[in-house]
Amino acid sequence: EDDGVNVVRALTRHLNNQYLKMLGYHPFYGYKGK
């Protein structure tokens, strides 16, 4: 019954990761030095 919730959560996480990469932030390595 939480399949829908899991899908939304996974999609949100994916979009957040894409957005952070766009800003030059990597979820594992942190900010890249400028």
mmCIF file as gemmi writes it, N, C-alpha and C atoms, coordinates in Angstrom:
data_model
loop_
_atom_site.group_PDB
_atom_site.id
_atom_site.type_symbol
_atom_site.label_atom_id
_atom_site.label_alt_id
_atom_site.label_comp_id
_atom_site.label_asym_id
_atom_site.label_entity_id
_atom_site.label_seq_id
_atom_site.pdbx_PDB_ins_code
_atom_site.Cartn_x
_atom_site.Cartn_y
_atom_site.Cartn_z
_atom_site.occupancy
_atom_site.B_iso_or_equiv
_atom_site.pdbx_formal_charge
_atom_site.auth_seq_id
_atom_site.auth_asym_id
_atom_site.pdbx_PDB_model_num
ATOM 1 N N . GLU Axp A 1 ? 0.816 -1.225 0 1 0 ? 1 A 1
ATOM 2 C CA . GLU Axp A 1 ? 0 0 0 1 0 ? 1 A 1
ATOM 3 C C . GLU Axp A 1 ? 0.847 1.271 0 1 0 ? 1 A 1
ATOM 4 N N . ASP Axp A 2 ? 2.109 1.194 0.442 1 0 ? 2 A 1
ATOM 5 C CA . ASP Axp A 2 ? 2.935 2.412 0.332 1 0 ? 2 A 1
ATOM 6 C C . ASP Axp A 2 ? 3.739 2.446 -0.969 1 0 ? 2 A 1
ATOM 7 N N . ASP Axp A 3 ? 3.38 1.607 -1.949 1 0 ? 3 A 1
ATOM 8 C CA . ASP Axp A 3 ? 4.123 1.641 -3.21 1 0 ? 3 A 1
ATOM 9 C C . ASP Axp A 3 ? 4.093 3.034 -3.833 1 0 ? 3 A 1
ATOM 10 N N . GLY Axp A 4 ? 2.919 3.659 -3.81 1 0 ? 4 A 1
ATOM 11 C CA . GLY Axp A 4 ? 2.81 5.008 -4.368 1 0 ? 4 A 1
ATOM 12 C C . GLY Axp A 4 ? 3.7 5.985 -3.617 1 0 ? 4 A 1
ATOM 13 N N . VAL Axp A 5 ? 3.7 5.862 -2.305 1 0 ? 5 A 1
ATOM 14 C CA . VAL Axp A 5 ? 4.529 6.765 -1.483 1 0 ? 5 A 1
ATOM 15 C C . VAL Axp A 5 ? 6.004 6.559 -1.791 1 0 ? 5 A 1
ATOM 16 N N . ASN Axp A 6 ? 6.407 5.288 -1.923 1 0 ? 6 A 1
ATOM 17 C CA . ASN Axp A 6 ? 7.813 4.995 -2.219 1 0 ? 6 A 1
ATOM 18 C C . ASN Axp A 6 ? 8.235 5.559 -3.564 1 0 ? 6 A 1
ATOM 19 N N . VAL Axp A 7 ? 7.339 5.451 -4.551 1 0 ? 7 A 1
ATOM 20 C CA . VAL Axp A 7 ? 7.654 5.987 -5.881 1 0 ? 7 A 1
ATOM 21 C C . VAL Axp A 7 ? 7.839 7.503 -5.812 1 0 ? 7 A 1
ATOM 22 N N . VAL Axp A 8 ? 6.913 8.162 -5.12 1 0 ? 8 A 1
ATOM 23 C CA . VAL Axp A 8 ? 7.008 9.621 -4.996 1 0 ? 8 A 1
ATOM 24 C C . VAL Axp A 8 ? 8.297 10.005 -4.274 1 0 ? 8 A 1
ATOM 25 N N . ARG Axp A 9 ? 8.613 9.251 -3.216 1 0 ? 9 A 1
ATOM 26 C CA . ARG Axp A 9 ? 9.815 9.551 -2.432 1 0 ? 9 A 1
ATOM 27 C C . ARG Axp A 9 ? 11.073 9.379 -3.281 1 0 ? 9 A 1
ATOM 28 N N . ALA Axp A 10 ? 11.109 8.27 -4.049 1 0 ? 10 A 1
ATOM 29 C CA . ALA Axp A 10 ? 12.268 8.005 -4.902 1 0 ? 10 A 1
ATOM 30 C C . ALA Axp A 10 ? 12.411 9.093 -5.969 1 0 ? 10 A 1
ATOM 31 N N . LEU Axp A 11 ? 11.286 9.497 -6.546 1 0 ? 11 A 1
ATOM 32 C CA . LEU Axp A 11 ? 11.315 10.531 -7.582 1 0 ? 11 A 1
ATOM 33 C C . LEU Axp A 11 ? 11.781 11.859 -6.996 1 0 ? 11 A 1
ATOM 34 N N . THR Axp A 12 ? 11.28 12.192 -5.808 1 0 ? 12 A 1
ATOM 35 C CA . THR Axp A 12 ? 11.692 13.431 -5.15 1 0 ? 12 A 1
ATOM 36 C C . THR Axp A 12 ? 13.187 13.418 -4.88 1 0 ? 12 A 1
ATOM 37 N N . ARG Axp A 13 ? 13.682 12.267 -4.383 1 0 ? 13 A 1
ATOM 38 C CA . ARG Axp A 13 ? 15.115 12.152 -4.094 1 0 ? 13 A 1
ATOM 39 C C . ARG Axp A 13 ? 15.917 12.332 -5.37 1 0 ? 13 A 1
ATOM 40 N N . HIS Axp A 14 ? 15.449 11.711 -6.465 1 0 ? 14 A 1
ATOM 41 C CA . HIS Axp A 14 ? 16.139 11.804 -7.753 1 0 ? 14 A 1
ATOM 42 C C . HIS Axp A 14 ? 16.197 13.255 -8.222 1 0 ? 14 A 1
ATOM 43 N N . LEU Axp A 15 ? 15.06 13.954 -8.141 1 0 ? 15 A 1
ATOM 44 C CA . LEU Axp A 15 ? 15.016 15.35 -8.582 1 0 ? 15 A 1
ATOM 45 C C . LEU Axp A 15 ? 15.909 16.22 -7.708 1 0 ? 15 A 1
ATOM 46 N N . ASN Axp A 16 ? 15.917 15.953 -6.405 1 0 ? 16 A 1
ATOM 47 C CA . ASN Axp A 16 ? 16.787 16.708 -5.504 1 0 ? 16 A 1
ATOM 48 C C . ASN Axp A 16 ? 18.248 16.502 -5.876 1 0 ? 16 A 1
ATOM 49 N N . ASN Axp A 17 ? 18.622 15.255 -6.195 1 0 ? 17 A 1
ATOM 50 C CA . ASN Axp A 17 ? 20.002 14.969 -6.577 1 0 ? 17 A 1
ATOM 51 C C . ASN Axp A 17 ? 20.37 15.696 -7.865 1 0 ? 17 A 1
ATOM 52 N N . GLN Axp A 18 ? 19.455 15.698 -8.845 1 0 ? 18 A 1
ATOM 53 C CA . GLN Axp A 18 ? 19.711 16.39 -10.104 1 0 ? 18 A 1
ATOM 54 C C . GLN Axp A 18 ? 19.908 17.881 -9.854 1 0 ? 18 A 1
ATOM 55 N N . TYR Axp A 19 ? 19.066 18.444 -8.98 1 0 ? 19 A 1
ATOM 56 C CA . TYR Axp A 19 ? 19.128 19.872 -8.668 1 0 ? 19 A 1
ATOM 57 C C . TYR Axp A 19 ? 20.437 20.212 -7.962 1 0 ? 19 A 1
ATOM 58 N N . LEU Axp A 20 ? 20.83 19.371 -7.009 1 0 ? 20 A 1
ATOM 59 C CA . LEU Axp A 20 ? 22.073 19.616 -6.282 1 0 ? 20 A 1
ATOM 60 C C . LEU Axp A 20 ? 23.271 19.524 -7.216 1 0 ? 20 A 1
ATOM 61 N N . LYS Axp A 21 ? 23.252 18.561 -8.15 1 0 ? 21 A 1
ATOM 62 C CA . LYS Axp A 21 ? 24.349 18.442 -9.113 1 0 ? 21 A 1
ATOM 63 C C . LYS Axp A 21 ? 24.427 19.689 -9.973 1 0 ? 21 A 1
ATOM 64 N N . MET Axp A 22 ? 23.251 20.219 -10.343 1 0 ? 22 A 1
ATOM 65 C CA . MET Axp A 22 ? 23.204 21.44 -11.149 1 0 ? 22 A 1
ATOM 66 C C . MET Axp A 22 ? 23.886 22.59 -10.402 1 0 ? 22 A 1
ATOM 67 N N . LEU Axp A 23 ? 23.717 22.608 -9.082 1 0 ? 23 A 1
ATOM 68 C CA . LEU Axp A 23 ? 24.325 23.661 -8.265 1 0 ? 23 A 1
ATOM 69 C C . LEU Axp A 23 ? 25.8 23.375 -7.981 1 0 ? 23 A 1
ATOM 70 N N . GLY Axp A 24 ? 26.292 22.241 -8.469 1 0 ? 24 A 1
ATOM 71 C CA . GLY Axp A 24 ? 27.688 21.897 -8.233 1 0 ? 24 A 1
ATOM 72 C C . GLY Axp A 24 ? 27.881 21.161 -6.922 1 0 ? 24 A 1
ATOM 73 N N . TYR Axp A 25 ? 26.792 20.616 -6.364 1 0 ? 25 A 1
ATOM 74 C CA . TYR Axp A 25 ? 26.886 19.881 -5.104 1 0 ? 25 A 1
ATOM 75 C C . TYR Axp A 25 ? 26.676 18.405 -5.377 1 0 ? 25 A 1
ATOM 76 N N . HIS Axp A 26 ? 27.583 17.588 -4.865 1 0 ? 26 A 1
ATOM 77 C CA . HIS Axp A 26 ? 27.435 16.148 -5.025 1 0 ? 26 A 1
ATOM 78 C C . HIS Axp A 26 ? 27.077 15.548 -3.672 1 0 ? 26 A 1
ATOM 79 N N . PRO Axp A 27 ? 26 14.724 -3.628 1 0 ? 27 A 1
ATOM 80 C CA . PRO Axp A 27 ? 25.506 14.214 -2.346 1 0 ? 27 A 1
ATOM 81 C C . PRO Axp A 27 ? 26.552 13.433 -1.554 1 0 ? 27 A 1
ATOM 82 N N . PHE Axp A 28 ? 27.538 12.837 -2.238 1 0 ? 28 A 1
ATOM 83 C CA . PHE Axp A 28 ? 28.529 12.038 -1.518 1 0 ? 28 A 1
ATOM 84 C C . PHE Axp A 28 ? 29.789 12.832 -1.247 1 0 ? 28 A 1
ATOM 85 N N . TYR Axp A 29 ? 30.18 13.702 -2.171 1 0 ? 29 A 1
ATOM 86 C CA . TYR Axp A 29 ? 31.459 14.387 -2.04 1 0 ? 29 A 1
ATOM 87 C C . TYR Axp A 29 ? 31.324 15.804 -1.481 1 0 ? 29 A 1
ATOM 88 N N . GLY Axp A 30 ? 30.088 16.274 -1.397 1 0 ? 30 A 1
ATOM 89 C CA . GLY Axp A 30 ? 29.902 17.637 -0.905 1 0 ? 30 A 1
ATOM 90 C C . GLY Axp A 30 ? 30.24 18.655 -1.984 1 0 ? 30 A 1
ATOM 91 N N . TYR Axp A 31 ? 30.4 19.903 -1.562 1 0 ? 31 A 1
ATOM 92 C CA . TYR Axp A 31 ? 30.653 20.971 -2.53 1 0 ? 31 A 1
ATOM 93 C C . TYR Axp A 31 ? 32.004 20.781 -3.187 1 0 ? 31 A 1
ATOM 94 N N . LYS Axp A 32 ? 32.032 21.012 -4.492 1 0 ? 32 A 1
ATOM 95 C CA . LYS Axp A 32 ? 33.307 21.007 -5.206 1 0 ? 32 A 1
ATOM 96 C C . LYS Axp A 32 ? 33.951 22.365 -4.986 1 0 ? 32 A 1
ATOM 97 N N . GLY Axp A 33 ? 35.217 22.357 -4.68 1 0 ? 33 A 1
ATOM 98 C CA . GLY Axp A 33 ? 35.914 23.624 -4.437 1 0 ? 33 A 1
ATOM 99 C C . GLY Axp A 33 ? 35.927 24.481 -5.673 1 0 ? 33 A 1
ATOM 100 N N . LYS Axp A 34 ? 35.655 25.778 -5.491 1 0 ? 34 A 1
ATOM 101 C CA . LYS Axp A 34 ? 35.674 26.696 -6.631 1 0 ? 34 A 1
ATOM 102 C C . LYS Axp A 34 ? 37.019 27.409 -6.668 1 0 ? 34 A 1
